Amino acid sequence: MIPTSPADRRALIGEYVLGLLGEPEATEVRELIEADKDAARMALEWERHLLELADELPAQTPAPNTWERIQQSLGWLPAESSRSVDSPAARWWNSLGLWRLTTGALALLVLLSWLPGVLRDQAPAGATYTAVLQEPGESASPGWVVNIDAEGTLSLVSLVEDQIPEDRSVQFWTLIDPADGPRSLGLIEPGEQVTLNAEQIGAVQAGQLFELTLEPAGGSPLDRPTGEVLYIGRAVLTASN
């Protein structure tokens, strides 16, 4: 159950961003972030904070079993290859003190897994994705959230109320491979939720770019963005079957 206290809710969302929650709790928090603007902002604040912590960390040599544990959590190694849960290594790994001491390092590992291309070779069946579209630049204020469900349906939800000049249009774009160029997903009305089916958006993968640009009335005259980038972000794999 999601806590009602703002402090407890923020702490729970932080655990979700770090990947420390199991199912079904992670699913519950993910649904909250998708539906609640304040929760989405909390998640983004955690990501920024953890990135700052990761930047301050000196280079470390991980323990011999760390990479194996990461591979197991991603499904790259069979479960039977894991060490006994009663072993000293397992007790060390699961200790609360360890998690507190290595929060920044774990954040770095999680954030690195979100970089473009990490999971591009094979998109898991029934995968879901989320992209938080932010203003470019140092402010990086969130403006829209993209969610793609297991059936490939995309929803674009606004977190802000932008005022767009009457002689301009906001256009939605996506980019997988720079060699193929960007692809328009159509014009949108600021503040309104947009839903696109799987046929309209095509294949989706981790690291895929989504952006909103300010174009002339009726959209870009070319097959690529020509105007100012309003919001931009990359897809993150949130779940897979």
FENZIRA-V675385 format. One record per run of one state. SS is the DSSP state (helix for helix, strand for strand, loop for the rest). FROM is the first residue (numbers start at 1). TO is the last residue. If there is no record, write none. Layout:
# FENZIRA-V675385
ss=(SS SS)
from=(FROM FROM)
to=(TO TO)
This chain:
# FENZIRA-V675385
ss=(loop helix loop helix loop helix loop helix loop helix loop helix loop helix loop helix loop strand loop strand loop strand loop strand loop strand loop strand loop helix loop strand loop strand loop strand loop)
from=(1 6 19 25 36 37 57 66 74 79 82 88 95 96 102 103 113 128 135 142 149 154 159 168 176 183 189 194 197 198 202 209 217 228 235 236 240)
to=(5 18 24 35 36 56 65 73 78 81 87 94 95 101 102 112 127 134 141 148 153 158 167 175 182 188 193 196 197 201 208 216 227 234 235 239 241)
